[in-house]
């Protein structure tokens, strides 16, 4: 009798495993497709940034005019407020069901234009939208019910991994970013297969990974732990400051300059003037600042705040891109200039800053820890864990993703 009672349970268990295996297998073609598109986007971004750097005065003065075109196209595509990354979050949280394919070419081309003409923005927002759009389309064609969120997370992991080639970080970021403090384990397997498939695909297609070596000779004693905790507080507050300023500036500009064309043109002119005054130092994703840090070039004490403010202005008025790479640049340059005050290696503190400012601003915990490990090596994992834990609790649950939900059990 006991054996008979167990049979239905065993059958249910087998069906559950079959279900997750099918989802895991479906993650592979999603990852390949997303990785291929990420590769096209990434190579294009490298090209336009090199072109702008070679001829800055051919492009930067015309940023405001390109902004008008970006807004014009956007308003022709949709008048819905939930567009771009907000639409991705809306689908992930069940407030929408469909992401139109036209979103992909729009965000790719508009981001290329933003970078070519000198805007300060990142690239991960586009990658996430590429992954989410492709996976959403893929999922809606399959006769599988109640997997919208799973496919959305799968696509986010593939999009992030295909561009940054950090598959572990991508998985963790995708499963924790939608709802802060909650992890969607049911999407773990398809996110894993999609993430690694995307990274392999974009890597084979020539997309490079950001990677630096750290020579860490820092004993984990009480004094050094206290230093890292204080650094975590600083980086956490800066990440939270980025979010606060971004929201306030966007709200202020929308209130006092309600016309989107006037808003992007007027502020775009200001951005062009500032970018020209600084010879394009703060244009693009900020990889020049990050490379400057780890090549021990000249880094100014004001680099982090100018990169922060110019990124806020660029994104607040409607230009496209993302926040993560500028956040990396902000954290790296800030860490570099404050490291001597702590008696620590500037490159080590810059690495801590890159990871923890990113984690604080996105309100994620595990992803920034492992992005540090995948970029700088797993030997530094304990240090990244401490600094990211502190910065995570110092941002007061604020995120650059305005539709991110907070787990009520937090």
N, C-alpha and C positions, 0 to 999 in steps of 0.2 A: 504493500500500500504506500509506503514511504517512497519507493522507487517511482511509482506512477505519478505521485505529486511532484516529483522533481523533473519529470520529462518536459512539461510545458515550460518550466523555468529554463531548462537547458536549451530548448528550441528558441525561446526569446533571446537568450544570450548569444546563440549562434547567429540569429538574424541581426542583432546589434553589431556584432563583429563584421558581418558581411556588409552592413550599411557603412560602417566607418572605413572598411577596406575599399569599397567603391568610391567613396568620397576622396580617399587618399590617392587613388589611381587617377581620378578626374583632376586632381590638383596638378598633375604633370603637364597635360596639354595647356592648361591655363598658364602655368609658369613659363612654358616655352613661348607661348604667344605674347605674354606680357614682357618677357625678357627681350624678345625681338623688337617690340615697339619701344621699350625703354632704351635699347641700344641706338635706335634711330634718333630718339630725342636727345640722348646724352652726347652722341657724336655731333649733332647739330649745335648743341649748346657750347661745346668746346670750340667749334668753328666760329660761331658768332662772337664769343668772348675774345678769341685771338684777333679777329678782324677789328673789333672795337678797340682793343688795346694797341693795335698797329696804327689805327687812324682815329684817335678819340675825337678830334674836332670835326670829323666828317659826320659823326653820328650823335654825340651827346647833346649838341644844341637843339636837336629836333625831337627830343624825348616827349615834349608836350603834344606835338602834332601826332606822334605815333599813339599816344594815349587816347586822343580823340577817335582814332581808327579802332582801337581795342574796345572802347565803350560802344561805338557804333555797331560793331559786329556783335558784341554781347547782347545789345538790346534787340538786334534782329533775330538772335537765336532764341531768347526767352526774356520775359519780364518777371519771371519768378524769382523771389528773393533767395529761395533755396537753390542755389546754383553752385557749381564748382565743388569745393571740399565740403561745403554745408549740405549739398545734396547727397554726397557720399555718406555723411554722418546720418542724415535723415533716413536713408535706406537701411543703414546698419542698425538703427534704433527702431525701425518699424514704422516711421512716420511717412515713408514714401516707398514705392516698390520698383521704380524704374529709373535707370540712368541712361539718357540718350547717347547714342554713339557719337553724335556730332560734338559732344563735349571734348573728346580726345583731340581731334585736329585743332579745335579752338584753343585749348589750353597749351598745346605744344607750340603752335605758331605765335600766339600772343606772348608766351614766355620767351621765345627766341627774340621777338621784337623788343620786349622789355629789357633784356640783357644787351642786345645789340646797341640800343640807344642809351644805355647807361643807367638803367634803373638798378636799385639795390634790392635784390630778392634772391630767394633760394630756388630749389628745384624739386624738393621732395613732394610738394603739393601736387605737382604735375604727375609724378610717378604714382602717387597714391590714387589719383583720379584715373590714370591709365589702367592700373590694376583693377580698381573697383568697377570701372565701366565694362571692361572685357569679361570679368568674372560674373558680373550681374547679367550681362547678355547671354553668357554661356549657361548660367543657372536657369534662366527663364525658358531656355529651349529644352531642358531636360524634364522627364516625367517623374521628378522627385519633389515631394511636398516639404514645406517648412524648412528649406535650406537657404533662404535668402541671406540670413545673417552669416551663415557658415561660408557661403561663397563670397560674400562681401569681405570677410576677414581674410579668406584665402587670397583674394585679389589684392588687398592691401599689403599682405606679406610679400606677394610676388612683385608688386610695384616697387616697394621699398628695396627689396633685395636685388632686383634687376638693375637698379640705378646705382646703389651704393656697394653692391657685392658683399654685403654683410648679412648672410642668411639667418644666423641665429638671432641677431638684433631685430631683423625684419619680422620674424615669427613672434617674438615677444612684444614688439611694438604693436603689431596688428591685433593680438588677442587681448591687449590691455588698454588700448587707446580710446575705444568707444565709450566704455564706462570705467571711470577712474576707481580703482580699488576692487575691481572685479575682473576675473580672467575667464574667458570663454574656452574651456578645455575641449569642448566638443569640436572646435574648429582646429585643434592642434595638428592632427595628422594631415589633412589637406593643406593647411598652411605650411607645414614642413615640406611636403613634396613640391608644392608650388614655389616656395621660397628658394629651395636649392636648385630646382629646374630653371627658374628665372636667372639666378646668379650664374649658373653654368652657361646658359644660352647667351646672355649679354657678354660674359667673359670670352666665349668663343668668337663672338662678333666684334671683339676688340675693345670693349669698354673696360677702362682701368679702375682699380680700387685704390682709395686713399689709404695709405699705410705708412707708419713711421715707427722707428725703433726707439725704445727708451732704455737707457742704462740706469736702472733703479738700484741704488745702494742706500736705501733708507730703512733703518731698523724700525720695527713696529713696537715702539716703546710708548710710554705714557705721554711724553712731551710731544712727540711727532703725531700721535693720535689726536691730541688736543689741537695741534696746528691744522690738521686735516678737517677736524670738526668745525673750526672757525672758518676755514676756507669754504666748507660746505654751506655754512650760513650765508657768507658773502655771495657765493654763486647762486644760491637759492633765491636770495633777495633780488639779485640782478635779473634772473629769469622771470620772477614774479613782476618785477618792474617793467620788463619788456611787454608782458601781457597787459598790464595795467595801462601803460602809455598807448599801446596799440588800440585798445578798446576806447579809451578816452579821446584820442585824436580822431579816430574814425567817427565816433559819435558827434564830436564837436564839428568836424568838417561837414558831415551830412546835415547837421542842424543849420549851420550858418551859410553853407554853400550847397543848397539842395539839388541844384542842377548838376548831374554827373559830368557833363561835358565841360562846364565852367570849372568845376572842382579839379578835374584831372589836368586841364590845361593850365590853370593858374598855379597849382602846386607843382606841376611838371616843369614849368619855367624856373621855379625856385630850385628844384632839384638839379636841373641842368646847370644853373649858375654855380651851385655849390660843388657839383661834381667837376666842373671845369676848373674851379679855384684850387681844388685838391688834385688836379691832373688825373682824374679817373680812379683815384686810389680806392674809393668806396663803391665803385660800380660792380655789378654782378653778384656772384654768390659769396665772395669774400675769400676765395681760395688763395688769392695773392697774399692776404694777411696771414692766413694759416701757414702757407709755405714760408713767408717771411719769418714767422716765429721759429719754425723748426730748422730753417737755414741760418738762424741767428742774424738776420738782417735788422735794420733799424725799425723798431716798433715804438710808436709814440704813446704817451700816457693817455691821450684823448682818442686813440683809434677805436677803442671798444665802444665809447659813448656815441661817437659820430656814426659808426656802423650801425649801432642800435637805432638811433634816431632816423637815419636816412632809410633804413629798411622799414621802419614804422610808417614813414611818409609814403614810400613807394607802394606798400601794400594797402594802405588806408584809402587811397584814392582810386584803386581799381586796376593797377598793374598786376601782372600774374607772376607766379613762381612758387615760393614757399618760404618757410622760416628757418628750417633746420640748419642749412649751411651758414646763413648769417649768424645764427645762434652759436654755431661752432666757432666762427670767427670772433664773435664777441667774447666768448669764454676763453679762447686761446690767447687773445691779446690782453684781456684783463688779467688772466693768470700770469702772463709773462711779466707785466709791469708791477704786480704786487708780490711776486715771489721773493725778491730780495728782502722785503720787510719780514718775511717768515724764515729767512735763512735757508730756503729750499731751492732746489734746482729749477730754474725758470721753465725748462721744457717739461719737467714733471708736473709742475703746477698748471701749465698751459693745458696739458692733457686732462688733468682733473677738471679744469674749467670748461673745456669743450664738452665733456660728457655731462657734467652736473647742471650747467646752464641749459643745455638741451632738455634734460630731464625735468628741470623745474618749470620751464616754459611750456612743455607739452603735458605736464602732470602725469608723467610715466616714471616707473621705478626700475623695472628689470631691463628695459631696452637700453637706457643710457649706460648701465653697468657693463652690458655686453658689447655695446658699440665701442667702448673704451678698450675692451679686451680684443675685439676683432681688428681694431685699427692699430693699437699700440702693443698688443701681446698679452697673453693670459697671465703672465707673471705679475702684472699690476692689478689683477682682479680684486684682491682684498682692499686696496686703496680706493679703487673705483666704487666698491660696495659702500664703504664708510662715507665717502664724500657725497655720493648720490643719495644715500639714505637721509643724510642731514638736509641736503638741498630740497629733496622731495617734500619734506615736512615743513619747509620754510616758505613755500610758495602759496600757502593758504588755499589749496585746491583750485587754483586759477590755471587756465590753459589757453593757448593760442587758438585752439579749436573751440569756438564758442558754443557749439552744440554738444560738446562732450558732457556726458551725464556723470554725476557723482553717486557712487554706491551708498545707499542710505545706511548700510551697516558699518560704514567707515567711522 
